[in-house]
Amino acid sequence: MDRHVIEALGRARITVENGKVVDVGEPMIEYCPLFDKHRGIKELTKEEIEKNIQFRIDDFGMCTKNRQLRLKDFLSFGISEILSTLLDENLIDCAVMVCEGCGTVLVTESEMAQGVGGRVSGLVETSPISQSFIWKSFGQDRVVDSETARIDQVDGLRLAIDNGYKNIAVTICLAEDGIILRELEKEYEDINVYIFAVHSTGLGREEAEIIFDTADVVTGCASKHLRDIGKELKVFSVGTSIPIFAASDKGEEFIKLRLDKIGGPKKKTGNSKQPNPLV
């Protein structure tokens, strides 16, 4: 039996086993403007969450051996889109990301960055779907632990360095990972690490401060503290419903590069909707 635990749609904890949703926890928020816009979900109930996750399983094989991992670029803005652009422009050599059935993986193609990160966020726990799936998708040398499919972004950076990559993006959701990654970066003179903070709903104030201290790009999700800190520091950001913050000069460069690619920020009319509540 394969088992996958995802925190999604308001950071509800969802368990998927053998291609079926078997448990859905209570979401931390009631409303997300992204799911309203793209899926017409007005309220994040357990029933709506289960329907959305099962749709993903049936539509593109999430959490199954039929998982579609490539996704072409489209006019959108998010962490996976920024990473995809950086890979296209050869500004990074690889991205350390997380994929169901594989755990922490190294992604070197833009369409894979979109497909892996753009379709599933908040993967907390996963297990190998099959060794053939891992080998076909990434290759054994680009997976941190193909036997257990564990999620470990620090070991992901170590694997990227061992594979000879120099300019490495790493996605994190744990503040402590940001501290460790920056310390590890200091051990190498010729390694550049770019940290992208994701899945931030529910972060405490101290965690949010650490994220801003260590990351380059930060997605606000439904985090009250990240929004507050972003305003206090007056950092460059894009988006109002779900803001993405530049926590470093390099992060600002990356965000603006993506904006250039899609023709600048989209003009908004009226008041932008916010997640409710912010937590």
N, C-alpha and C positions, 0 to 999 in steps of 0.2 A: 504494500500500500504506500502510495506517495502522499505526502502531507505538506500543505503550504499555508502559511499564516500571513495575511495581508492586513495592513491598516489603511483603510481607504474610505472615501465618501464621508468626510467628517471624522476621520480617524476611528471609525468603527473597526473592531477586530473581527476579521472574517477568516474562517477556516475552510479550506478546500481539500477534499480527499478524492482521489481517483476521478477527477473531472466533475465533481459535484460540490456545491456549497452545502456544508454540513452544520455550520454554526455562524451566526451573525450577532455580534455584540452591539451595545448601545453606542450610537455616534456621539461625539463630543459637541457637535454643532447641528443645528437644525436646517440650515440653508447654505448652499454653495452656489454662487453665480455661474460658475463654469458648468456645473451639471444641469443647472436651469437652462443655460444657453444651448448646450450641445445635446442634452438628453431630455429636456423638458421636465426635470425633476424639481418640483416646487418645495418639497419637504423631504428631508433625509430620514425616512422611516426604515425600520429593519426590513420591511417587505420590499421597499424600493431598492434598497442596497442589495438584497439577495438577487432581485431581478437583474440589476445592472451587472453584477459579477457573473451571474450565469450567462448573461448575454455575451460577455467578453470571452468566456470559456467556449461557447458555441460559435462565436463569430470568428475569432482569430486563434483559438486553441490555447488560451491562457491556462497555465498550469497543466498542460498536457504535452505529449510527444508531438502533437500536430501544431505546436506553437509557431506562428508566423513571426519571424524576427526582423524582417526588413520592412521599412516604411519610408516611402519617398517623401521628400521635403514638400511642405505646403506653407501657405502664408499664415504662420502661427508663431507664437512666442512663448518659450518656456525653457527650462534647463536642458532638456534633450535637444531642442532646436539649436540652442547656443552651442552645445557640444558638437552637434552635427556640422554646424558651420565652421567651427574651429578645426575639425578634422578635414573638412573640404579645403580649407585654406592652408593646411599644413602648419598651423600654429601650435597644435599639440600632436604628439605621436600616437597617443592612445588615451582612452578614458577607462578608469576603473569604475565599473558599474555593478549592478546586481540584477540577476535574472532568475526567474523561477526555474527549478529543475537543475540549476547549475551553481547557484550561489554567487560569490564574487567572481567577476570575469573581466578580462581585458578586451575592450572594443576598439577596433582600429578603422572601421568603415562608417561613414556618415549615416547610411541607411540603417545600419545596425544600431547606432546610437539612438536614432529615432524610434526604431522598433522595440528596442529593449526598454528604454526609459520613458518613451512617450505614451506607452499603452498601460504600463503597470507602475505604480509608485507605492512606497510604503511596504515593501516586502520585508517582513520581520523574520520569517523562518521558512526554509524550504528543504526539500529532499531530492535526491537524484531521480529524475523521471526514468532515464535509462542511460547507460554509458554511450550507446550509439547516438542518442540525441545530443549529448554533450560534445562528443567527438565531431559530429556533423556540423554543429552550430558554431563551436569556438575552437575546437582542438584542445587536447589535454594540457598543452603547455600554456594555455591562456585561461585556465580555470584554477583557482586557488586550491580547491580540494574536491576532486571529482567523485571521491568515495562518499563524502558526507554532504556535499553542496553547501558547506557552511558559508556564512556571510561574515567577512572580515576585511574591511577596507584597508587596514594597516598592512596586513599581509598581501593584499592586492597591490599596494604600492611597492612592496618588496619584490613581488613577482614581476611587476612592470620593469623595475630597475634591473632585475636579473635577466630579463629578456632584451635589455639594451636600450630601452626607451629613455629619452632625456626630458622631454616636455610632457608632463603627465597630469591629466585632470583626474580628480577623485571626487565622487559624490559621497556625501556623508549626511547622516541624520543625528548622530551623537556628537555632542559638543566635545567630549573627551577625545574623540577620534581626531578632531581638528588640532588639538594640542600635540598629540602623539605624532601626527603627520608632519607638523612643522618642525618638531625635534628631529625626526628622521631625515627630513630634507637637509638639515644643517650638516649632516654627516657626509654629504656628497657635494663637491664643488661644482659639478657640471649638471646637476639635476634641478629642474624647475617643477614645482608642484603647484597646481592650481586647484583650489578647493571650492566645490559647489555644494552648498547646504540645501537640502531638500526635506520634505516631509516634516515641517516645522510646527504644525498646529499643536498647541498645548505646551510649548517650551516655557520653562520658568525664566524669570528675569536674568538670573545668573547664567543659565545656559545660553540665553539669547546674546548676552554680552560676550561670552566666549566665542560664539559663532561669528559675531562681527569682528572680533579680534583676530580670528584665524582664517576665515574664509575669504574668497574673492568675490563670489556671487552668491546671493542668498535669496531664496524664494520665500515670500511672506506667508503663504497659505492663509490660515485663519489665526495667525499668531498676533495677539495684541502687543506683546513685548517687542517683537521684531519691528512692527510698525512704529512703535514709540521710539525705539532706539534709532531707526532710520531717520525719523524726523529730527530727533535731537542732534544727530551727527550731520544732518543735512547732506546725506550722500546722494549721489545720482541714482535715480530709480526710474523704472518704466512700468506702466500699468497702475491702475487704481483699484480695481476689484481684487486682484491678486497681484500685489506689487512684487517686482524683482529688484533687489538692491545691489548696487556695486559697493562691496565692502572694501575694495582696494582699487588703486589706479588701474591695475591690470583687469580687474573685473569690469570697470567702466569701459575699458577698451573693448572687451569681449562683447558686452551688451550692445555697444554702439555699432560694432561690426555686424551683429545680427540685424539690428535695425536698418542698417544700410542695405543689407541683402533683401529685406522684405519691403523696402521703400519707405522707411521711416515709421514712426508710431502712428497707429490708426487714430483718426479723430473720433472723439467721443461726443455724443449728443446727450444732453440731460445729465442727471445724477447717476453715477456709476453705482451699481449694487455692490454691497459688501457681504462677506460671509456673516452669518448670524447664529450664535454670538461669536465675538472674537474671544479667543481663550489663550 
